[in-house]
Amino acid sequence: MPFCPQCRFEYQGSVKTCPECKVDLVAALEGVPTTDEDFIEVYSVNNRMEADVIRSLLEEEKVPCLIRDTRVFPVLPDWRAQFIVQVFRGKEDQARKLIEEARTDGAVSDQGKFL
């Protein structure tokens, strides 16, 4: 699946340009392993802004992560939108703890769910 080199979101194969950053997607992110075996799904949110907050929080703590946008047409609003937070294998416990702390502090809503 393609990735945005700026916001680092992963999109469905039919998407060619990041709807937020307006840049062409790439097959892989430089310096980040992107095979399914390398990453574990840890959290799901329905809001891109919240996914961005979680991504920033994890990257600040040096937890490699990807956000998978499951919308087929990401330029259109979709009440079924789901953004899956994936972290590098072996970092899932640290990521869950950081997300739980962010939920407790109110930095992230409690509307998402742990996977």
Secondary structure, DSSP 4 states (H G I P E B T S, - for coil): --B-TTT-EE--TT--B-TTT--B-BSS-TTS--SGGGEEEEEEES-HHHHHHHHHHHHHTT--EEEEE--SSTTS--TT--EEEEEETT-HHHHHHHHHHHHHHTSS-TTSEE-
